[in-house]
């Protein structure tokens, strides 16, 4: 799973440039053409979200409405691919278009847990 972290821009709902949107569409089409794309979704800003926190000592959960600070590593979008090796997944992640002129962009690459024994 390629996890794109939120930024102040994504949390503010700022639209990407036409060039960036075109690059993202082309990237997703290349994933699909290669047969590795399983899912790709952009999430709404955390202002539309709800967070449920369970205290470490037990008790009732705390329910909090967004927005949440972007520095809390909020996810802005994800792309789920099926790769044979970590190197293959990394190569696809490195091709994911990063928006220009919006500061840094962070992509986290994570494997899904293997629950085949369940």
Chimera marker file (.cmm) of the C-alpha trace (Angstrom):
<marker_set name="trace">
<marker id="1" x="0.000" y="0.000" z="0.000" r="1" g="1" b="0" radius="0.5"/>
<marker id="2" x="1.332" y="3.407" z="-0.964" r="1" g="1" b="0" radius="0.5"/>
<marker id="3" x="0.161" y="5.877" z="1.682" r="1" g="1" b="0" radius="0.5"/>
<marker id="4" x="0.367" y="9.580" z="0.836" r="1" g="1" b="0" radius="0.5"/>
<marker id="5" x="0.491" y="11.714" z="3.977" r="1" g="1" b="0" radius="0.5"/>
<marker id="6" x="-1.666" y="14.811" z="4.317" r="1" g="1" b="0" radius="0.5"/>
<marker id="7" x="-0.270" y="18.315" z="4.080" r="1" g="1" b="0" radius="0.5"/>
<marker id="8" x="-1.698" y="21.717" z="4.918" r="1" g="1" b="0" radius="0.5"/>
<marker id="9" x="-2.810" y="21.948" z="1.290" r="1" g="1" b="0" radius="0.5"/>
<marker id="10" x="-4.648" y="18.626" z="1.222" r="1" g="1" b="0" radius="0.5"/>
<marker id="11" x="-6.232" y="19.361" z="4.606" r="1" g="1" b="0" radius="0.5"/>
<marker id="12" x="-7.419" y="22.742" z="3.289" r="1" g="1" b="0" radius="0.5"/>
<marker id="13" x="-9.009" y="21.013" z="0.287" r="1" g="1" b="0" radius="0.5"/>
<marker id="14" x="-6.807" y="22.866" z="-2.214" r="1" g="1" b="0" radius="0.5"/>
<marker id="15" x="-7.213" y="21.310" z="-5.656" r="1" g="1" b="0" radius="0.5"/>
<marker id="16" x="-4.195" y="20.015" z="-7.527" r="1" g="1" b="0" radius="0.5"/>
<marker id="17" x="-3.087" y="21.616" z="-10.784" r="1" g="1" b="0" radius="0.5"/>
<marker id="18" x="-4.385" y="20.241" z="-14.064" r="1" g="1" b="0" radius="0.5"/>
<marker id="19" x="-0.884" y="18.978" z="-14.867" r="1" g="1" b="0" radius="0.5"/>
<marker id="20" x="-0.687" y="17.083" z="-11.577" r="1" g="1" b="0" radius="0.5"/>
<marker id="21" x="-4.162" y="15.590" z="-12.042" r="1" g="1" b="0" radius="0.5"/>
<marker id="22" x="-3.198" y="14.464" z="-15.565" r="1" g="1" b="0" radius="0.5"/>
<marker id="23" x="0.005" y="12.905" z="-14.206" r="1" g="1" b="0" radius="0.5"/>
<marker id="24" x="-1.940" y="11.069" z="-11.475" r="1" g="1" b="0" radius="0.5"/>
<marker id="25" x="-4.424" y="9.713" z="-14.044" r="1" g="1" b="0" radius="0.5"/>
<marker id="26" x="-1.569" y="8.540" z="-16.274" r="1" g="1" b="0" radius="0.5"/>
<marker id="27" x="0.145" y="6.913" z="-13.283" r="1" g="1" b="0" radius="0.5"/>
<marker id="28" x="-3.007" y="5.036" z="-12.274" r="1" g="1" b="0" radius="0.5"/>
<marker id="29" x="-3.528" y="3.950" z="-15.893" r="1" g="1" b="0" radius="0.5"/>
<marker id="30" x="0.033" y="2.598" z="-16.010" r="1" g="1" b="0" radius="0.5"/>
<marker id="31" x="-0.601" y="0.642" z="-12.790" r="1" g="1" b="0" radius="0.5"/>
<marker id="32" x="-3.819" y="-0.775" z="-14.263" r="1" g="1" b="0" radius="0.5"/>
<marker id="33" x="-2.162" y="-1.622" z="-17.582" r="1" g="1" b="0" radius="0.5"/>
<marker id="34" x="0.591" y="-3.496" z="-15.713" r="1" g="1" b="0" radius="0.5"/>
<marker id="35" x="-2.098" y="-5.409" z="-13.804" r="1" g="1" b="0" radius="0.5"/>
<marker id="36" x="-0.897" y="-4.329" z="-10.353" r="1" g="1" b="0" radius="0.5"/>
<marker id="37" x="-3.572" y="-1.781" z="-9.366" r="1" g="1" b="0" radius="0.5"/>
<marker id="38" x="-6.034" y="-3.054" z="-6.762" r="1" g="1" b="0" radius="0.5"/>
<marker id="39" x="-7.445" y="0.266" z="-5.457" r="1" g="1" b="0" radius="0.5"/>
<marker id="40" x="-6.638" y="3.982" z="-5.428" r="1" g="1" b="0" radius="0.5"/>
<marker id="41" x="-8.584" y="6.535" z="-3.423" r="1" g="1" b="0" radius="0.5"/>
<marker id="42" x="-8.182" y="10.113" z="-2.270" r="1" g="1" b="0" radius="0.5"/>
<marker id="43" x="-9.604" y="10.866" z="1.161" r="1" g="1" b="0" radius="0.5"/>
<marker id="44" x="-11.553" y="13.938" z="2.189" r="1" g="1" b="0" radius="0.5"/>
<marker id="45" x="-9.796" y="16.349" z="4.587" r="1" g="1" b="0" radius="0.5"/>
<marker id="46" x="-9.823" y="15.381" z="8.257" r="1" g="1" b="0" radius="0.5"/>
<marker id="47" x="-12.321" y="18.197" z="8.905" r="1" g="1" b="0" radius="0.5"/>
<marker id="48" x="-14.960" y="15.714" z="7.702" r="1" g="1" b="0" radius="0.5"/>
<marker id="49" x="-13.624" y="12.888" z="9.866" r="1" g="1" b="0" radius="0.5"/>
<marker id="50" x="-14.198" y="11.507" z="13.321" r="1" g="1" b="0" radius="0.5"/>
<marker id="51" x="-11.506" y="10.065" z="15.581" r="1" g="1" b="0" radius="0.5"/>
<marker id="52" x="-12.211" y="7.472" z="18.264" r="1" g="1" b="0" radius="0.5"/>
<marker id="53" x="-9.547" y="7.177" z="20.986" r="1" g="1" b="0" radius="0.5"/>
<marker id="54" x="-9.502" y="4.347" z="23.501" r="1" g="1" b="0" radius="0.5"/>
<marker id="55" x="-7.740" y="5.158" z="26.796" r="1" g="1" b="0" radius="0.5"/>
<marker id="56" x="-4.816" y="2.896" z="27.697" r="1" g="1" b="0" radius="0.5"/>
<marker id="57" x="-6.293" y="2.267" z="31.143" r="1" g="1" b="0" radius="0.5"/>
<marker id="58" x="-9.662" y="1.166" z="29.760" r="1" g="1" b="0" radius="0.5"/>
<marker id="59" x="-12.920" y="2.991" z="30.028" r="1" g="1" b="0" radius="0.5"/>
<marker id="60" x="-15.125" y="4.740" z="27.544" r="1" g="1" b="0" radius="0.5"/>
<marker id="61" x="-13.713" y="5.816" z="24.170" r="1" g="1" b="0" radius="0.5"/>
<marker id="62" x="-13.362" y="9.515" z="23.375" r="1" g="1" b="0" radius="0.5"/>
<marker id="63" x="-15.045" y="10.616" z="20.159" r="1" g="1" b="0" radius="0.5"/>
<marker id="64" x="-13.596" y="13.741" z="18.539" r="1" g="1" b="0" radius="0.5"/>
<marker id="65" x="-14.728" y="15.524" z="15.383" r="1" g="1" b="0" radius="0.5"/>
<marker id="66" x="-12.099" y="16.753" z="12.919" r="1" g="1" b="0" radius="0.5"/>
<marker id="67" x="-10.144" y="18.621" z="11.769" r="1" g="1" b="0" radius="0.5"/>
<marker id="68" x="-6.978" y="17.057" z="13.132" r="1" g="1" b="0" radius="0.5"/>
<marker id="69" x="-3.493" y="18.603" z="12.931" r="1" g="1" b="0" radius="0.5"/>
<marker id="70" x="-1.670" y="17.612" z="9.721" r="1" g="1" b="0" radius="0.5"/>
<marker id="71" x="1.466" y="16.997" z="11.776" r="1" g="1" b="0" radius="0.5"/>
<marker id="72" x="-0.242" y="13.907" z="13.225" r="1" g="1" b="0" radius="0.5"/>
<marker id="73" x="0.558" y="11.987" z="10.031" r="1" g="1" b="0" radius="0.5"/>
<marker id="74" x="-2.928" y="11.968" z="8.579" r="1" g="1" b="0" radius="0.5"/>
<marker id="75" x="-3.472" y="9.970" z="5.393" r="1" g="1" b="0" radius="0.5"/>
<marker id="76" x="-4.562" y="11.993" z="2.354" r="1" g="1" b="0" radius="0.5"/>
<marker id="77" x="-4.767" y="9.151" z="-0.173" r="1" g="1" b="0" radius="0.5"/>
<marker id="78" x="-3.725" y="5.575" z="-0.770" r="1" g="1" b="0" radius="0.5"/>
<marker id="79" x="-2.954" y="3.277" z="-3.651" r="1" g="1" b="0" radius="0.5"/>
<marker id="80" x="-3.120" y="-0.464" z="-3.174" r="1" g="1" b="0" radius="0.5"/>
<marker id="81" x="-0.964" y="-2.472" z="-5.547" r="1" g="1" b="0" radius="0.5"/>
<marker id="82" x="0.017" y="-6.114" z="-5.887" r="1" g="1" b="0" radius="0.5"/>
<marker id="83" x="3.774" y="-6.385" z="-6.250" r="1" g="1" b="0" radius="0.5"/>
<marker id="84" x="5.904" y="-9.518" z="-6.304" r="1" g="1" b="0" radius="0.5"/>
<marker id="85" x="8.853" y="-7.929" z="-4.492" r="1" g="1" b="0" radius="0.5"/>
<marker id="86" x="9.608" y="-4.980" z="-2.268" r="1" g="1" b="0" radius="0.5"/>
<marker id="87" x="11.808" y="-3.522" z="-5.033" r="1" g="1" b="0" radius="0.5"/>
<marker id="88" x="8.930" y="-3.678" z="-7.508" r="1" g="1" b="0" radius="0.5"/>
<marker id="89" x="6.638" y="-1.902" z="-5.033" r="1" g="1" b="0" radius="0.5"/>
<marker id="90" x="9.318" y="0.712" z="-4.341" r="1" g="1" b="0" radius="0.5"/>
<marker id="91" x="9.771" y="1.353" z="-8.063" r="1" g="1" b="0" radius="0.5"/>
<marker id="92" x="6.025" y="1.969" z="-8.445" r="1" g="1" b="0" radius="0.5"/>
<marker id="93" x="6.030" y="4.234" z="-5.370" r="1" g="1" b="0" radius="0.5"/>
<marker id="94" x="8.884" y="6.299" z="-6.778" r="1" g="1" b="0" radius="0.5"/>
<marker id="95" x="6.838" y="6.909" z="-9.945" r="1" g="1" b="0" radius="0.5"/>
<marker id="96" x="3.832" y="8.300" z="-8.039" r="1" g="1" b="0" radius="0.5"/>
<marker id="97" x="3.580" y="11.992" z="-9.035" r="1" g="1" b="0" radius="0.5"/>
<marker id="98" x="4.264" y="14.439" z="-6.211" r="1" g="1" b="0" radius="0.5"/>
<marker id="99" x="2.536" y="17.848" z="-6.415" r="1" g="1" b="0" radius="0.5"/>
<marker id="100" x="4.936" y="20.632" z="-7.385" r="1" g="1" b="0" radius="0.5"/>
<marker id="101" x="5.143" y="23.902" z="-5.468" r="1" g="1" b="0" radius="0.5"/>
<marker id="102" x="3.403" y="22.646" z="-2.317" r="1" g="1" b="0" radius="0.5"/>
<marker id="103" x="6.295" y="21.911" z="-0.014" r="1" g="1" b="0" radius="0.5"/>
<marker id="104" x="7.240" y="18.384" z="0.871" r="1" g="1" b="0" radius="0.5"/>
<marker id="105" x="5.328" y="15.244" z="0.070" r="1" g="1" b="0" radius="0.5"/>
<marker id="106" x="5.674" y="12.015" z="2.009" r="1" g="1" b="0" radius="0.5"/>
<marker id="107" x="4.741" y="8.566" z="0.761" r="1" g="1" b="0" radius="0.5"/>
<marker id="108" x="4.873" y="5.576" z="3.063" r="1" g="1" b="0" radius="0.5"/>
<marker id="109" x="5.150" y="2.090" z="1.594" r="1" g="1" b="0" radius="0.5"/>
<marker id="110" x="3.607" y="-0.658" z="3.757" r="1" g="1" b="0" radius="0.5"/>
<marker id="111" x="2.765" y="-4.319" z="3.287" r="1" g="1" b="0" radius="0.5"/>
<marker id="112" x="-0.646" y="-5.678" z="4.171" r="1" g="1" b="0" radius="0.5"/>
<marker id="113" x="-0.723" y="-8.237" z="6.949" r="1" g="1" b="0" radius="0.5"/>
<marker id="114" x="-0.964" y="-11.832" z="5.794" r="1" g="1" b="0" radius="0.5"/>
<marker id="115" x="-4.114" y="-13.190" z="7.416" r="1" g="1" b="0" radius="0.5"/>
<marker id="116" x="-4.293" y="-16.368" z="5.340" r="1" g="1" b="0" radius="0.5"/>
<marker id="117" x="-4.182" y="-18.520" z="8.505" r="1" g="1" b="0" radius="0.5"/>
<marker id="118" x="-7.313" y="-16.870" z="9.921" r="1" g="1" b="0" radius="0.5"/>
<link id1="1" id2="2" r="1" g="1" b="0" radius="0.2"/>
<link id1="2" id2="3" r="1" g="1" b="0" radius="0.2"/>
<link id1="3" id2="4" r="1" g="1" b="0" radius="0.2"/>
<link id1="4" id2="5" r="1" g="1" b="0" radius="0.2"/>
<link id1="5" id2="6" r="1" g="1" b="0" radius="0.2"/>
<link id1="6" id2="7" r="1" g="1" b="0" radius="0.2"/>
<link id1="7" id2="8" r="1" g="1" b="0" radius="0.2"/>
<link id1="8" id2="9" r="1" g="1" b="0" radius="0.2"/>
<link id1="9" id2="10" r="1" g="1" b="0" radius="0.2"/>
<link id1="10" id2="11" r="1" g="1" b="0" radius="0.2"/>
<link id1="11" id2="12" r="1" g="1" b="0" radius="0.2"/>
<link id1="12" id2="13" r="1" g="1" b="0" radius="0.2"/>
<link id1="13" id2="14" r="1" g="1" b="0" radius="0.2"/>
<link id1="14" id2="15" r="1" g="1" b="0" radius="0.2"/>
<link id1="15" id2="16" r="1" g="1" b="0" radius="0.2"/>
<link id1="16" id2="17" r="1" g="1" b="0" radius="0.2"/>
<link id1="17" id2="18" r="1" g="1" b="0" radius="0.2"/>
<link id1="18" id2="19" r="1" g="1" b="0" radius="0.2"/>
<link id1="19" id2="20" r="1" g="1" b="0" radius="0.2"/>
<link id1="20" id2="21" r="1" g="1" b="0" radius="0.2"/>
<link id1="21" id2="22" r="1" g="1" b="0" radius="0.2"/>
<link id1="22" id2="23" r="1" g="1" b="0" radius="0.2"/>
<link id1="23" id2="24" r="1" g="1" b="0" radius="0.2"/>
<link id1="24" id2="25" r="1" g="1" b="0" radius="0.2"/>
<link id1="25" id2="26" r="1" g="1" b="0" radius="0.2"/>
<link id1="26" id2="27" r="1" g="1" b="0" radius="0.2"/>
<link id1="27" id2="28" r="1" g="1" b="0" radius="0.2"/>
<link id1="28" id2="29" r="1" g="1" b="0" radius="0.2"/>
<link id1="29" id2="30" r="1" g="1" b="0" radius="0.2"/>
<link id1="30" id2="31" r="1" g="1" b="0" radius="0.2"/>
<link id1="31" id2="32" r="1" g="1" b="0" radius="0.2"/>
<link id1="32" id2="33" r="1" g="1" b="0" radius="0.2"/>
<link id1="33" id2="34" r="1" g="1" b="0" radius="0.2"/>
<link id1="34" id2="35" r="1" g="1" b="0" radius="0.2"/>
<link id1="35" id2="36" r="1" g="1" b="0" radius="0.2"/>
<link id1="36" id2="37" r="1" g="1" b="0" radius="0.2"/>
<link id1="37" id2="38" r="1" g="1" b="0" radius="0.2"/>
<link id1="38" id2="39" r="1" g="1" b="0" radius="0.2"/>
<link id1="39" id2="40" r="1" g="1" b="0" radius="0.2"/>
<link id1="40" id2="41" r="1" g="1" b="0" radius="0.2"/>
<link id1="41" id2="42" r="1" g="1" b="0" radius="0.2"/>
<link id1="42" id2="43" r="1" g="1" b="0" radius="0.2"/>
<link id1="43" id2="44" r="1" g="1" b="0" radius="0.2"/>
<link id1="44" id2="45" r="1" g="1" b="0" radius="0.2"/>
<link id1="45" id2="46" r="1" g="1" b="0" radius="0.2"/>
<link id1="46" id2="47" r="1" g="1" b="0" radius="0.2"/>
<link id1="47" id2="48" r="1" g="1" b="0" radius="0.2"/>
<link id1="48" id2="49" r="1" g="1" b="0" radius="0.2"/>
<link id1="49" id2="50" r="1" g="1" b="0" radius="0.2"/>
<link id1="50" id2="51" r="1" g="1" b="0" radius="0.2"/>
<link id1="51" id2="52" r="1" g="1" b="0" radius="0.2"/>
<link id1="52" id2="53" r="1" g="1" b="0" radius="0.2"/>
<link id1="53" id2="54" r="1" g="1" b="0" radius="0.2"/>
<link id1="54" id2="55" r="1" g="1" b="0" radius="0.2"/>
<link id1="55" id2="56" r="1" g="1" b="0" radius="0.2"/>
<link id1="56" id2="57" r="1" g="1" b="0" radius="0.2"/>
<link id1="57" id2="58" r="1" g="1" b="0" radius="0.2"/>
<link id1="58" id2="59" r="1" g="1" b="0" radius="0.2"/>
<link id1="59" id2="60" r="1" g="1" b="0" radius="0.2"/>
<link id1="60" id2="61" r="1" g="1" b="0" radius="0.2"/>
<link id1="61" id2="62" r="1" g="1" b="0" radius="0.2"/>
<link id1="62" id2="63" r="1" g="1" b="0" radius="0.2"/>
<link id1="63" id2="64" r="1" g="1" b="0" radius="0.2"/>
<link id1="64" id2="65" r="1" g="1" b="0" radius="0.2"/>
<link id1="65" id2="66" r="1" g="1" b="0" radius="0.2"/>
<link id1="66" id2="67" r="1" g="1" b="0" radius="0.2"/>
<link id1="67" id2="68" r="1" g="1" b="0" radius="0.2"/>
<link id1="68" id2="69" r="1" g="1" b="0" radius="0.2"/>
<link id1="69" id2="70" r="1" g="1" b="0" radius="0.2"/>
<link id1="70" id2="71" r="1" g="1" b="0" radius="0.2"/>
<link id1="71" id2="72" r="1" g="1" b="0" radius="0.2"/>
<link id1="72" id2="73" r="1" g="1" b="0" radius="0.2"/>
<link id1="73" id2="74" r="1" g="1" b="0" radius="0.2"/>
<link id1="74" id2="75" r="1" g="1" b="0" radius="0.2"/>
<link id1="75" id2="76" r="1" g="1" b="0" radius="0.2"/>
<link id1="76" id2="77" r="1" g="1" b="0" radius="0.2"/>
<link id1="77" id2="78" r="1" g="1" b="0" radius="0.2"/>
<link id1="78" id2="79" r="1" g="1" b="0" radius="0.2"/>
<link id1="79" id2="80" r="1" g="1" b="0" radius="0.2"/>
<link id1="80" id2="81" r="1" g="1" b="0" radius="0.2"/>
<link id1="81" id2="82" r="1" g="1" b="0" radius="0.2"/>
<link id1="82" id2="83" r="1" g="1" b="0" radius="0.2"/>
<link id1="83" id2="84" r="1" g="1" b="0" radius="0.2"/>
<link id1="84" id2="85" r="1" g="1" b="0" radius="0.2"/>
<link id1="85" id2="86" r="1" g="1" b="0" radius="0.2"/>
<link id1="86" id2="87" r="1" g="1" b="0" radius="0.2"/>
<link id1="87" id2="88" r="1" g="1" b="0" radius="0.2"/>
<link id1="88" id2="89" r="1" g="1" b="0" radius="0.2"/>
<link id1="89" id2="90" r="1" g="1" b="0" radius="0.2"/>
<link id1="90" id2="91" r="1" g="1" b="0" radius="0.2"/>
<link id1="91" id2="92" r="1" g="1" b="0" radius="0.2"/>
<link id1="92" id2="93" r="1" g="1" b="0" radius="0.2"/>
<link id1="93" id2="94" r="1" g="1" b="0" radius="0.2"/>
<link id1="94" id2="95" r="1" g="1" b="0" radius="0.2"/>
<link id1="95" id2="96" r="1" g="1" b="0" radius="0.2"/>
<link id1="96" id2="97" r="1" g="1" b="0" radius="0.2"/>
<link id1="97" id2="98" r="1" g="1" b="0" radius="0.2"/>
<link id1="98" id2="99" r="1" g="1" b="0" radius="0.2"/>
<link id1="99" id2="100" r="1" g="1" b="0" radius="0.2"/>
<link id1="100" id2="101" r="1" g="1" b="0" radius="0.2"/>
<link id1="101" id2="102" r="1" g="1" b="0" radius="0.2"/>
<link id1="102" id2="103" r="1" g="1" b="0" radius="0.2"/>
<link id1="103" id2="104" r="1" g="1" b="0" radius="0.2"/>
<link id1="104" id2="105" r="1" g="1" b="0" radius="0.2"/>
<link id1="105" id2="106" r="1" g="1" b="0" radius="0.2"/>
<link id1="106" id2="107" r="1" g="1" b="0" radius="0.2"/>
<link id1="107" id2="108" r="1" g="1" b="0" radius="0.2"/>
<link id1="108" id2="109" r="1" g="1" b="0" radius="0.2"/>
<link id1="109" id2="110" r="1" g="1" b="0" radius="0.2"/>
<link id1="110" id2="111" r="1" g="1" b="0" radius="0.2"/>
<link id1="111" id2="112" r="1" g="1" b="0" radius="0.2"/>
<link id1="112" id2="113" r="1" g="1" b="0" radius="0.2"/>
<link id1="113" id2="114" r="1" g="1" b="0" radius="0.2"/>
<link id1="114" id2="115" r="1" g="1" b="0" radius="0.2"/>
<link id1="115" id2="116" r="1" g="1" b="0" radius="0.2"/>
<link id1="116" id2="117" r="1" g="1" b="0" radius="0.2"/>
<link id1="117" id2="118" r="1" g="1" b="0" radius="0.2"/>
</marker_set>
